[in-house]
Amino acid sequence: MGVTENTSSPTFSIINEYIGHHNQVIYHSDWYRLKGVQDAIEAGVQDILENQNAYCFVEWPEIAEELLNTCLH
């Protein structure tokens, strides 16, 4: 997807943001440490999922699956 910088697991940061080809925003999130939907919202997960101009890749989506269902368009 054109990301040229080093990437790393977002296990501790929850969300990593990268810029790809043509300034495309790419979010990589790891929900393993989240305790549920409210925790995910507080971490900013809902905001990235609602960004229709970005790609979102999610590890452990079952932790707050309800957010995925509400953000699908």
C-alpha positions as CSV (number, residue, x, y, z in Angstrom):
1,M,0.0,0.0,0.0
2,G,3.0,2.2,-0.3
3,V,4.1,2.6,3.3
4,T,7.8,3.3,3.3
5,E,8.4,3.9,7.1
6,N,9.1,1.1,9.5
7,T,5.9,-0.5,10.9
8,S,5.4,-2.1,14.3
9,S,2.7,-3.9,16.2
10,P,0.2,-1.5,17.8
11,T,-0.2,-3.8,20.8
12,F,0.8,-1.1,23.3
13,S,-0.3,2.0,21.4
14,I,-3.6,0.4,20.3
15,I,-3.6,2.3,17.0
16,N,-0.8,3.0,14.5
17,E,-1.3,5.4,11.7
18,Y,0.7,5.2,8.4
19,I,0.6,7.2,5.1
20,G,0.7,5.2,1.9
21,H,0.5,5.9,-1.8
22,H,-1.2,9.2,-2.7
23,N,-1.3,10.2,1.0
24,Q,-3.7,7.4,1.7
25,V,-4.2,7.0,5.5
26,I,-3.9,3.5,6.9
27,Y,-4.8,2.5,10.4
28,H,-3.5,-0.7,12.0
29,S,-5.1,-1.4,15.4
30,D,-4.7,-4.2,17.9
31,W,-7.6,-4.6,20.3
32,Y,-6.1,-7.3,22.4
33,R,-5.6,-5.1,25.5
34,L,-9.1,-3.5,25.3
35,K,-11.7,-4.7,27.7
36,G,-14.7,-4.1,25.4
37,V,-16.6,-1.5,23.4
38,Q,-16.3,1.4,25.9
39,D,-12.6,0.9,26.2
40,A,-12.3,0.9,22.4
41,I,-14.3,4.1,22.1
42,E,-12.1,5.8,24.7
43,A,-9.0,4.7,22.8
44,G,-10.3,6.3,19.6
45,V,-11.2,3.2,17.7
46,Q,-14.6,4.4,16.7
47,D,-13.1,7.6,15.2
48,I,-10.8,5.7,12.9
49,L,-13.5,3.2,11.9
50,E,-15.8,6.1,10.9
51,N,-13.1,7.7,8.6
52,Q,-14.4,6.7,5.2
53,N,-11.2,7.9,3.5
54,A,-8.9,5.5,5.4
55,Y,-8.1,1.8,5.4
56,C,-8.5,0.1,8.8
57,F,-6.8,-3.1,9.7
58,V,-7.9,-4.7,13.0
59,E,-6.3,-7.4,15.1
60,W,-8.7,-9.1,17.7
61,P,-11.9,-7.5,16.2
62,E,-14.1,-9.7,18.4
63,I,-13.2,-7.6,21.4
64,A,-15.5,-4.8,20.2
65,E,-17.2,-6.3,17.2
66,E,-20.3,-4.1,17.8
67,L,-18.2,-1.1,16.6
68,L,-17.4,-2.8,13.4
69,N,-21.1,-3.5,12.8
70,T,-22.1,0.1,13.4
71,C,-19.3,1.6,11.2
72,L,-19.8,-0.6,8.1
73,H,-21.3,1.4,5.2
